[in-house]
Amino acid sequence: MWDIVVFYGEIALNLDVKGRLAIPSMYREPISDVCDNRLVLTYNAYENDSLWLYPQHEWEQVRDAVMALSTFDPMHRALQRRLVGSAYHVVPDKGSRILLPITLRQVASMEKRVVMLGLGSKFEIWNEDALQKTRHEVPAMNGEVSDAMKSLVL
């Protein structure tokens, strides 16, 4: 049974010349504890300027749910290609760095500055400029708020 770890917080980072990201020290021990440093990196399903980084066992649940979708639907196939077909297993090296493959970096427009966000069971890795831009674009809710959001007490 895996320990439950909730990742949170954000940190701005530089990619090195080889496209490696150093896992921030605040996350190193929790990642090691929860998944023995076995991680999976893939595209964000919803935003192009971001990647998702999962502990392997969390990824396996996502992968299984996505692959259970019927391939008859073109949207399902697109999601399967985006998340599962483009996923990479990554393990931090001795310097606690992970390589962001060039194909993922190109699509997510990641060259030098990135931001790593802890979001519960996974991380988002963003192009820094794109994240700043999204923070200034508040979605118009037009009175349309889900029942789940209506019940939140923040």
C-alpha positions as CSV (number, residue, x, y, z in Angstrom):
1,M,0.0,0.0,0.0
2,W,1.3,3.4,-1.0
3,D,1.5,6.3,1.5
4,I,-0.8,9.2,0.6
5,V,1.2,12.4,0.0
6,V,-0.4,15.6,-1.1
7,F,2.0,17.8,-3.1
8,Y,1.5,21.6,-2.9
9,G,3.4,24.8,-3.5
10,E,5.2,26.3,-6.4
11,I,8.8,27.0,-7.3
12,A,10.4,28.7,-10.3
13,L,13.2,26.7,-11.8
14,N,15.7,26.8,-14.7
15,L,16.1,23.9,-17.1
16,D,19.8,23.1,-17.8
17,V,21.2,23.0,-21.3
18,K,20.3,19.4,-21.6
19,G,16.6,20.0,-20.7
20,R,16.9,18.7,-17.2
21,L,14.9,20.0,-14.3
22,A,16.2,19.6,-10.7
23,I,13.5,18.3,-8.4
24,P,13.2,20.9,-5.6
25,S,14.7,19.8,-2.3
26,M,11.3,20.2,-0.6
27,Y,9.8,17.4,-2.8
28,R,12.8,15.0,-3.0
29,E,12.1,13.0,0.2
30,P,8.3,12.8,-0.3
31,I,8.7,11.6,-3.9
32,S,11.3,9.0,-2.8
33,D,9.0,7.9,0.0
34,V,5.8,7.6,-2.0
35,C,7.1,6.1,-5.3
36,D,10.8,5.2,-4.8
37,N,11.6,8.0,-7.4
38,R,9.6,6.3,-10.2
39,L,7.8,9.0,-12.0
40,V,5.8,9.5,-15.2
41,L,5.9,12.6,-17.3
42,T,3.3,13.4,-19.9
43,Y,1.4,16.3,-21.5
44,N,-1.2,18.2,-19.6
45,A,-4.6,17.1,-21.0
46,Y,-6.0,20.6,-21.0
47,E,-3.3,23.2,-21.5
48,N,-0.5,23.2,-24.1
49,D,2.1,25.1,-22.1
50,S,2.2,22.6,-19.2
51,L,3.3,19.0,-18.5
52,W,2.1,16.6,-15.8
53,L,4.4,14.7,-13.5
54,Y,3.0,11.7,-11.6
55,P,4.3,9.2,-9.1
56,Q,4.1,6.0,-11.0
57,H,1.3,4.4,-9.0
58,E,-0.9,7.5,-9.4
59,W,-0.1,7.5,-13.1
60,E,-1.2,3.9,-13.5
61,Q,-4.6,4.8,-12.2
62,V,-4.9,7.7,-14.7
63,R,-3.5,5.5,-17.5
64,D,-6.0,2.7,-16.8
65,A,-9.0,5.1,-16.7
66,V,-8.0,6.8,-19.9
67,M,-7.3,3.5,-21.7
68,A,-10.7,2.1,-20.5
69,L,-12.4,4.7,-22.8
70,S,-13.8,3.4,-26.0
71,T,-11.5,3.9,-28.9
72,F,-14.5,4.3,-31.2
73,D,-14.8,8.0,-30.1
74,P,-12.2,10.3,-31.8
75,M,-11.9,12.4,-28.6
76,H,-11.1,9.4,-26.6
77,R,-8.3,8.4,-29.0
78,A,-6.9,11.9,-29.0
79,L,-6.8,11.9,-25.1
80,Q,-5.2,8.4,-25.1
81,R,-2.5,9.6,-27.6
82,R,-1.9,12.8,-25.7
83,L,-1.6,11.2,-22.2
84,V,-0.6,7.6,-22.6
85,G,1.1,7.5,-26.0
86,S,3.3,10.4,-25.1
87,A,4.2,9.4,-21.5
88,Y,7.8,8.9,-20.4
89,H,9.0,7.0,-17.3
90,V,11.6,9.2,-15.6
91,V,13.8,8.6,-12.6
92,P,15.9,11.4,-11.0
93,D,19.6,11.1,-11.5
94,K,22.2,11.5,-8.7
95,G,21.8,15.2,-8.9
96,S,18.0,14.9,-8.4
97,R,17.4,16.0,-12.0
98,I,14.9,14.6,-14.5
99,L,15.1,15.0,-18.2
100,L,12.2,16.6,-19.9
101,P,12.2,15.0,-23.4
102,I,12.6,17.3,-26.3
103,T,9.3,16.4,-27.8
104,L,7.4,17.4,-24.6
105,R,9.5,20.5,-24.1
106,Q,8.8,21.7,-27.7
107,V,5.0,21.3,-27.4
108,A,4.9,22.9,-24.0
109,S,7.2,25.7,-25.2
110,M,9.8,25.1,-22.4
111,E,13.2,26.5,-23.0
112,K,14.7,27.8,-19.8
113,R,12.3,29.1,-17.1
114,V,9.6,26.8,-15.7
115,V,7.4,26.6,-12.7
116,M,6.7,23.4,-10.8
117,L,3.4,23.3,-9.0
118,G,2.4,20.6,-6.5
119,L,-1.3,19.8,-7.2
120,G,-2.3,17.0,-4.8
121,S,-1.3,13.7,-6.3
122,K,0.7,15.2,-9.2
123,F,2.8,18.1,-10.3
124,E,2.3,20.5,-13.2
125,I,5.4,21.9,-14.8
126,W,4.6,25.1,-16.7
127,N,6.4,27.4,-19.1
128,E,6.8,30.4,-16.7
129,D,5.5,33.1,-19.1
130,A,2.5,31.0,-20.0
131,L,1.6,30.4,-16.3
132,Q,1.8,34.1,-15.6
133,K,-0.4,34.8,-18.5
134,T,-3.1,32.3,-17.4
135,R,-3.1,33.9,-13.9
136,H,-4.3,37.1,-15.5
137,E,-7.0,35.4,-17.5
138,V,-9.8,34.7,-15.0
139,P,-12.4,32.5,-16.6
140,A,-15.8,34.2,-16.9
141,M,-18.2,32.0,-15.0
142,N,-21.3,33.9,-16.2
143,G,-23.2,32.6,-13.3
144,E,-22.4,29.0,-14.3
145,V,-20.8,27.4,-11.3
146,S,-20.9,23.6,-10.7
147,D,-22.7,22.2,-7.7
148,A,-19.3,21.0,-6.5
149,M,-17.9,24.6,-6.5
150,K,-21.0,25.9,-4.9
151,S,-20.5,23.7,-1.9
152,L,-16.9,24.8,-1.3
153,V,-16.1,26.9,1.7
154,L,-12.7,28.6,1.0
